């Protein structure tokens, strides 16, 4: 049976080369797209899922009531991890981590080596909570001493040229104006790309507490807390206790705690009013759907072309049935044929994937390869088998259902069901293509909108770097020198960048007439003089911080949203209290986007506190930026010998906020193009087949005086009707789905009719062009040749 099927398949390939090539191109392209997306989806689902205790590993989150609902934050108090271990019997281990955005970089030194590295301060049980394998040292005690430091394998090689020789060695790290010496107590394997935590070394949290005193407060704070529950502990009981934990400690507290599975936070990181609403999982589902749709389009091509060519196999079916072949035998044969074509397509698809992976990785920011692991191979094999069965199912049952007496007489029969099935499949193909076309335009316009819209500050030519060493000790002297560097337009300093994708809202602002039931949380940022001018933030009223007013250290500037929520009239000059201390409002800044366009602008406080700033912000003059950067580097080296220098541009950080959207926009263009290409290939083949079957009719019509235009119209009309039906189906569905996607953005484009008119018109134009190539060719044929065999 297998040998017979292979022989027939080989013969059919020779007889129907065009059909075979179109099927091969369509299926291999569809499978290649599906494989690329599968590799990406598989990698996304592995992020943070490698930890051994992932089923018991949770991050403690905070819900804080605000006027527009609950705001969810991953930040907690610095003493919470210790309190949970002591008071919650369900907790086996807990650890705390200082937020990564605080530390742009450290300078780590040993002997004559100065290395730039990223580190974090963590609790003693950090390596018991997370599975970062230790090459040297024991996870129970590597952080027992406050002077301990645990470094990565790569950092050990950079500092000591060897992992084995690093234990017990002294390492100096410098950050801002701080310098500490630590002893290497452990070495961990380099953190993989599938970890959201990326760091080169870990230092005891007790060291941080020496630098910045941290109370045992379990309430609000900027720290991250993680727990591992004991085997058999009930997550539900733990959640219930956690929800009441803060209230027990402070009856006046309105915030509540809850636990989220750490392995889920990467994909399900978005919250609305305290409820998880998704996150990157939306794009995982979107691309998974796109992969399935492209494979379905390719399968539809296979089905249509196979059934359309059925008349060529009438005698084969009839003879086999006459000699005793049952319908089941024929179904198996045709399914095997389609599976073999799918396997051939898989071979081509794998080659295409290997060829396209570098480009795909560049777009997605990944380092994907085809992992020939059992589960991956089985998944790919299952996709291929399913594709083959799906593509061959309708042709198999269709061909095997012919009556031998009729097919041996050459009567194929044209049932209404068969006709509608084929038309329906073509309509589905083009409906999907129309959706892809409209989606690409809308996604592209939204991404363009959020990339080019004015943020309320000037992001261009803004360079920033971390203060450290002598710069952190004498920031005013450095800023004075920096402003004199040729090419520097303005300079100042701030605690962190103006971009706060997540923040811990402070409710500590009080003013006359405040309704205490209104829980308004403010983002706040300590800044230096000239910071607003450096960023290009415009004041709606009042003035900026000035050295001419010594009292500005007890002054604040609010944004317009804050003033509106506070319902203050004539706010400039009014005195309010911040954390119990009186401060004066000296200015109102026009609203600016310190979060992405997914979020509404929130109330914001600028606070003059030069000693709390950590980043230098520099605006470059237009012109040769590279020379200016070199001059700044030279000045940094003069102030900070022995310190490495790293800088970044703010517009790059702004664009990084929309990395997911840009990836969707880029990939959707490619996949939409593939979907349209596969659909047009199928339509091209069907039009060619239709023209071939109607050669005699065309010849007779031309003999009777029909013009070429009339023939083209005759052959194109049927396909035009199908495509118009497809457009009518696709447009309302496209509107609903794209409206849901745009709802994720607080600021968005409107779904204008032009997107749908252009998308439908483009699909119809492509269909006319595809069909027209064949119909025009058929219309110009000599009728004598068409009628010669009659």
N, C-alpha and C positions, 0 to 999 in steps of 0.2 A: 504493500500500500504506500509506504513512504517513498520507495524507489519510483513507483508509478507517478506519484504526485510531483516529485522533483522533475521527472522527465517531462510531464505536462507543463509544469511551470516554466521550464527552460524553453519549450516550444512556443508557449504563449508569449514569452518575453521576445522571442525572435519575430513572431507574427505581429505583435502589437507594441512595437518599440516606443512609439510616442506616448501611448497610454502608460506603459511601464515607467518611462522616464518621469512623466508628470507625477505619477503616484510616488515614485522614489524620492523626487525632489520635495514633494509636499510632506510626506511622512518623515523623511530625514530632517527636514527643517523644523517640523513640529516637535519631533523628539529631541532635537538639539536644544530648542528653546526650553522644553520641559526639563531637560537634564541640567541646563545652566541654572534655571530657577530652583530646581530641587537641591543642587549643591549649595545655593545661597540660603534657602530655607533651612536646610539641615544644619548649616553653620550657625544661623541665627538661633535655632532652638538649643544649640549646645552652649551658648553663652551663659556662664555662671552655673551650668548644670554639671560641672565636673567635680564639685565638692562631694566628698564621701558621705557627709551628713546632710545632703541637700534636702532630704525629705523632712528633716527636723530643724533645719536652719532658717531662721526668720530675722527680718529687720523690724525693729520697733519704730512705728510711725506715729505722728502727732496730727490730730484733727483740731483745728482752732476755729471757733465761731467768728465769722465776719459778717458785715451787713448783707453781702450777697451770697451767704452760705458758708459752708465749712471749707477751710483751706487746709489741704493735706501737705505735710512736710515730713521729710525724712530726718529732721534734726531733733535732738533730745538733750536733756541735761547731762552734764559731765559725770554725775554720780549715779546715774540710773542703772548702769550695768552691774555695779556692785550691789545695789539695793535689790535688784531682781534675783541675783544668785542667793542672797541672804534670806529673802522673804518669800520667794516663789519656789516651792518644792519641785515644780515641774521643770525648772531650769537646770540643765547640767553644766553648761558653760556660757559665759557672756563676755563680750569685749566691747571696747569703745574705740573709735577711730576719729582723728581730727579730719575735717573736710579737706579733700584734695585741692579745691581752688585756692586755699590759703597759701599753698606752697607751690609757687611756679617752678622753683628749683632750689637745690642746695649745692654748695661747693664742698665736695668731700675730698679729704687729703690724707695721704699716707706717704711718709718719706718725701720723695720728690714728685709725687703724682698729685695733680689737681684735676678732679673729675667732676663734671656736672651730673647730678643725679636727682631723681625724684624720690622723696621719702614721705613717711607718715608716722605719726605717733599713735601707738596702739596699746590696748590692754594686754595684761600678762597672758591671757588665754587665747590670744589671736590665732596662733597656729593650731590650737585645739578646736577652734570654731571653723576656720577655713582650711581647705586642703591645698596648701602650698607646700609641696614636699620638701623636707629638710634633707640636704645632702650631708651636712655636718650639724651636730647639736641635737638636743632633745626638745620636742615641742612643749614639754611640761615646764621646762625651766630656762629656755633661751632668753626669756624676757623677765626673769625673776629679779635681776639687778637693774636699778634705774640707770646705770651707766652702760647697759648692754646695747649692742646694735647687731641686727641680723641683716646680712647683705645678700644680694643675688649672686649667682654663679658668675655672671658676666662682670659685675662690679668687683668681685673678688679677683678675677683674672686681671682686670685693669689696674687694681691697686697693688696686688701682691704677685701677679703672674701665675698664681696657682690657687686652687680651691683649698687644697690640703694645708698649705702654709699660712692660711688666713686666720685660723682660730687663735684667739689669745692676742692678736695684734691690735695695736691702737689706731683708731681712726678719728680724725678731726672733721667735724662738719660745721659749716658756717651758713647762717641764714639771717638776713637783715643785718643787724649789728651784733648778733649773738654768735658765740663760738663755744663748742663743747668738745670734749674728748670722750670717746667711748671705746669699749673693748668688744671685739668681734666674738660673739658667743655662738653664732650659727651661720650657715650658708644655705639658702633655699634655691631650688631650681628656678630658672627664669620664668617669670609670669607669662603665660601664653596669651595669644591674642583673643582667646575666648573668655578672658576675664575682664570685667568692667573696671576692676581695681588694677591700675598699672603703677607699679612702684619698684624702686631699685633697692630700698632698704627700709627697715622698720626699727623704730626706737621706742623705748618704754614710754607709756603715757605719763608715768611718774616724772619723767624728765620735763615734759610739757608743763606739768603742774608746778614745777620749780620755776619755769620761765614766766608763765602766766597763771597765778593761783586760780585753781578751779575748786569751787565748793562742792559739797556732797549733794547739791540740789538735783532733784530728779525731775524738776519741771522744765521750763523752757531753756533752751541752750542750742549752741551751734554744732553739737557733736552727733556722731552716728553710732547707734547702739545695735548690736547683733546678739542673738541668743541661739543656743542649741538646746532643744527640749530633750528630756530623758526618754529612753526607750519606753514605749508604752504610755507615755504621758498624753493626755487628751488635749489636742490643740484648742478645742472648743472651751474647755474649762480655763485654759490659760488665757484665751481671748477675753472671757468674761471677767477674770480677775484683773487683767490688764486695763480693761475699760474703766474700772472703778479705782485704779491705783492712785492716780493723781488727786482725785477727790478725797481719798483717805488722807493723803499727805497735806493737802491744802483745800479745805472746804470751799474757799473762794475761787478756786481754779475752774475755769470753764473749758479748758482743753482736755482732750481724752486721748488715750493711747490705744493702738491696736498693732497687731503683728501681721506682716505680709511675708509670704514665702520668698526667701532671697532669690531663688532660682527663677521666680516669676517677675521680679521687679524690672528686669531689662525689657521684657516684651509687654508687660502690663503695668507700665509706669505712670499712666495718666489717671488722674482722679478728678471727679466733679462732685462737689458737695459731699466729700467724704467717701464716695463710692468709686471703685475702680471702673474706669470706662474704656480701658484699652491702652493703646500706645503703639509701639512698633509692631505688635501683633496684627494691627490693621494692614500693614504693608505685607506681612507674611501671608495673610489671607488673600490680599489683593493679587500678589504675584502668583500664588498657587492657583487662583481662579484663572488668571491670564494663561498660565501654562496649560490648564485643562481645556480652555477655550480654543487655544491654538491647535492642540492635538485633535480636538473635536472637528475643527475646520478641515484639517488634513484628512481625517477619517471620512468626512462627508464627501470630499473629493474622490476618495477611493470608492466609496459606495456608489456615487453617481456614475463615475466612469465605468465601473464594473458592470452595473446594471445596463448602462447605455450600450455597452459592447456585447450584451447578452445575445443579440441576434447572431453574432459570429460563432457562438458556441451552441447553437440550437441542435445541430446534428449530433454533437458530442453527447449532450444530455439525453437526447432521444435514444440513441443507440445503447448507451449505458443502461437506461431504464428497460429497454427491450430485452437485453441480455440478462436482466435480473438485478441490477443495482437498485438498492433501496434508497429512499430519500435521505435516510440517516447517513448512509455511506457517502452520498454526494455532498451533504452538508459538511461532513468531516473533511472531505477532500478540499472543498473551497475554503474552509476555515484554515486548513493547513497551508494552502497557497498564500492566503493573506498574512498568516503568521510568518511564513518564510520571507515575504516581502518586508514585513516589519523588522525581521532580524537583519536583513540586508540594509534597511534604512537605519537601524541602530548602529551598524558598523560605520556607515557614512556619518551618522550623527556624532558618534564618539570622536571621529576625526575632526569634525567641525568644532566640537567643544574644545578639544585640545588646541585648535588653531585660534579660537576666539577667547579663551580663558584670560590671556594677558589683558586684552581690552576690557573684558567684563570685570576683572579685578580692579582695574584702574577706575572704572565708573563706580563700582560699589565700595571701593576702599577696603578690599579684602585680599587675602592671599589663598584663594581656593585652589585646590587640586582635585583630581578624581581619586578619591580614596578607594582602592580596591579591597575594601573590607567586606566580610560576608553580608552584613545587613544592607550596605549600599548596593552591592552587586545584586542581591535578591530584590531590592526595591526597583532597581533599573530593569531587571529581568521581568518583574511583575508589570511595570509600566509598559514595556514592549509587548508582552503577551496580551495585556488588556487592550492595547492599541490595535494589535493584529486582529483580535477577536471582535472588537468593536467595528473596525473597518470592514471586516469580512462577513459580519453577521447578516446584514440585509442582503447583499449579493448571494450569499450561500443559500439562504432560505428562498430567495427569489428564483434563482436558477434551478434549484432542486424541485421547485413546485410545478415546472412545466409538464404538460401532458404529452407523452411520447408520440401519440398519433398525430397531434397537431404540430408539434415541433418538427417532425420528420417531413411534413408537408410544407414546412417553411413559414408556418403561421406563428408568429411570436405572441400576438395578442397585445392589446393596449388597454389594460383595465384602468378604470377611473382611479382606483386606489394607487396603482403604480405611478400614474401620471402625477397625482397630487403629492405622493411621497417624494418624488424627484424634485418637483417644484418647491415643496416645503423645505427640503434639504438645502437647495440653493438659496432660498429666502433666509434660512437660519444663518448660512454662511455670511451673506451680505449684511444681515442685521448685526451680527457680531463685528463685522468690518466697519460698519457705520458707527457703532458704539466706540470702537477703538479710535477712529478718526476724530470724533467729537471730544472724547476724553483727552486725547493728546493736546488738542487746542486749548481746552479749558485748563488742564494741568500746567501747560506751558505758560499761559497768561497769568495764572495765579502765582507761579514761581517767579515770573518776571516782575509781577506786581510787588511781591514781598522783598525782592532783591533790589528794586530801584526806588521804592517809595521812600520818602524822606522820613527819617526816624526821629526827627526833633533835635538831632545833633549831627555834626558833620563828621562822618566816619572816614573820609578820605585823608590820606597822608598823616594818619595818627599812629605813632609808634609808641610802644610801651615796653618797659622792662622792670625787673624786680630791684628794689632798693636793698643794698647789703653793704656790709663793711663800713668804711668811712662815709659812704653816701648816706647810709641809714643813720649814722651818728651825727652827721652835719648836712642834713638835706638842703637847708637854705643856701649854704655856700656852694653846693653842687649845682642847684637850680640856677643860681646867679651866673655861674660859669657856663652852664648849659645854654642859657638864653643868649649868650654872646657868641655861640658857635655859628659860623656862617651857614646859612641854610635852615636854621631853626627859627620858626615863626613865633612859637609860644611853648612854654613848658610849665608843668605843675606836677602834683602828686595826689594820689588817692589810695584808699585802702585796698580796693580791688577794681577790676574793670567795671565799666558802667553796665555791662551785660550781666544780668542776674537771672539766669534761666530758672533757678529756684532760690528762694530766700526765706529767712525766718522773720515773719512780720512782728514788729514790736507794737504792742498796744499801749505803750507808756506815755503817749501824748495826751495831755488834758488841757481843756480850754473852757472859757466861760460859756455856759449854755450847753455844754456837752451832755447828751443823754447817755447815762452810764450803761443803759441796755444796748446801745450801739457798739458793737465790738469791731472798731475800725483798726486794722493793722497797717502799719506803715513800713515800707522799705526805707532803710536809712543808710547813708554812706558818709563816712568821715573823709573830708577833702582838705586840700591846702588852698592857699590864695591862688587866684587866676585859673582854677580848675574849670569853672563854667566857661570862661573865655577860651581856654584851650580846647574844650570839647565842642565849642560852638553852640552851646545851649542859650536860647534867647529868653530874656526875662519879659514877662507880660506886664509886670509893674515892680516898683521898688528898685533895689540895687543889689550888686553882688558883694561878696566878702572883700573887705579892703583893709590894708594896713593903716589907713588913715583913721580907722575906727577900732581902737583897742578893745572895745566891748564886744566885738564880733565873735569872740570865743564863746560868748553866751548868746549867740544869734543863730537862727536857722533860716533856710530857704525851702519853701514847699512848692510842689507842683500844682497845677490848676485842678487836677482831680482831687487832691487832698483838700484844697480850699472848698471845692464844691461839696464834698462829703461832710466837711466840718460846718458847712452852711455859714461861713464867715463873710461878712460884708466889710469892705475896706480893711483887709487883713494886715496890710503893711503898717508896722509900728505897734501892733498888738502884742501883749505878753501872754505866753502860754507856759505850761510846765512840761518838761521832758524828763522822765524818770525822777520826778519829784523836784527838779531844779528849774527855776524860772528862766525862760529863753524868749528872745524877741524875734518876731517874724520881720525880716528886713527885705524880703523879696519873694516874688511868685514866678516860678519858671514855667514857661509854656510846656505842655505835656510832651514827653519824649518816650520812646519805646525802649525801656531797659530790659524787657523780655521780648520773646519772639512775637510775631503777629498772630500766633495762636491764642495769646492772652490779651485781655483788656488791660489798658494802662491802669496801674494801681497807685494809691497815694505814696508819695516819696518825700523824704527829708534829706536835704543836704546839711551837713553839720561841719563847722570849721574845727578840725582837730588835726593839725599837721603831724603831731607826734604819733598818731595812729595810722598814718598812711604807709603803704608798703610798695606801691607801684609808681614809677615815674612815667608820666604821660607827656609825649612830645609831638607837637604839630610841625611838620616839615613844610618849608616853602615849596611852591611848585618849581620844578626844574630837575636838576640832577640829584635824585634822592640817594643814590648809591654813594656819592661823595660825602654827603651830609652824614649818612650812617657811619661811614669810616671815621669821620671827625668825632662823632659821638663815642664810638668805640675807643678811640685814642684817649678821649677825656676820661672815660670810665676806667681805662687801664691806669691812667695817672692817679686817679683817686683810689682805685682798688687794685693795687698790684697783688697778684696771686689769686684773684677771683676770675672765674670764667664769665663771659657775657653772652646772654641770650636775649633776643628781642622778638617781638611779633608786631604785626599790624592789626589794628582794630577791625578794619574791613574784612580781614580774613576770619576773625572771630565771629563777626556778624554773619558772614556767609556760612560758617560752620553750623549755625543754628538751624539752617535749612538743608542740611546734608541729605536727610531722608527725602525731602520734597524734590531736590535736584536729581537724586537717584531715580525716583519715580518718573520724573519728567524725561530723563535721558532714556531709560529703559522702555518707557511706554512708546517713545518714538520708534525705536527699533522693532518692538513686538507688534506695534500697529502696522508698520510697513510689511512685516512678515505675514501678518494675518491678511492684509489686502493682497499681497503677492500670491499667496496660496489660493485665495478665493478667485482671483483673476485667472490663475492657471487653470483651475477647475472650470471656470466659465468659458475660457478659451477652448479647452478640449471639448466641452459639451457643444459649443457653437460649431466647432469643426465637424463633430459627429452629426449634428443636426443637418448641417449643410450637405454632408455626404449622403445621408439617408434621403434627402429631398432633391438629389441631383436631377432625377427624371422630371419631377414637378417643376423645378426651376427651368429646365430645358424647354418643356412644353409652354410654360408661361412666356418665355422669351420668344419662341416661335410665333406665339399668338400676339406678340407686340408689347409685352410688359417691358418697362424701362428698368435700367439697373437700379435707379433710386427706389422704384416700387419693390423690387426684389429685396433690396437691403432693408426697407421698411418692413416687409413681410417677415423676414427672418429675425429681425431685431425686436419686433413688437412683443413677442412672447416673453423674452428675457427682460425687456424693459418693465413689463407689468410685474414680474417677480421682484425685481430690484425695488420698484416703487413700494410694493407691499412690505419688503424688508425695511425700507426707510421709515415707513409709517409705524412699524413695530418698534424699531430701534430708538427713535427719537424720544418718545415719552419715558422709556426705560432709562435712557441715557440721562435725561433731565433729573429723574428721581435719584439715581445713584450718585451723580456728580453733585447734586444739592447736598446729599449726606456728607460727601467728602469735604465740601467747602464749609460745612457747618463746624468743622474742627478748627476753623480760623475765626478769631474775633474780628479781624479785618480782612476783607476778601473782595474779589471781583463779583460783578453781577452776571448771572447766566443770561446773556443777551441772545436774542433769536439768531443773530448772525452766525454763532457757532454751529447751530443746528442746520441752518440753511446751507452754510458752506459745506458742512460734513455730509449732508444728504446729497448736495449737488456734486461734490467731488466723487462720492461713491457711484452716483449715476453716470457721471462722465467717464470714470474708469470702466464701468460696465459697458457703456456704449463703445468706447475705444477698443476694449477687448473683443467684444462680439463683432464690432465693425470690421476688424482685421479679417475675420473669417467670412463674414457675409458679403463684404465687398469683393473679396477674392472669388467667392462662389457666384456672385452676380455677373462677374466679367467672363466667366467660363464660356467657351463655345458650346452652344446648345447641341451641335452635331455630335460632339464628343460625349455629352451627357446621355443622348438618345441612341447612340450607336449600338448598345447592347440590348436595346428593347426589341 
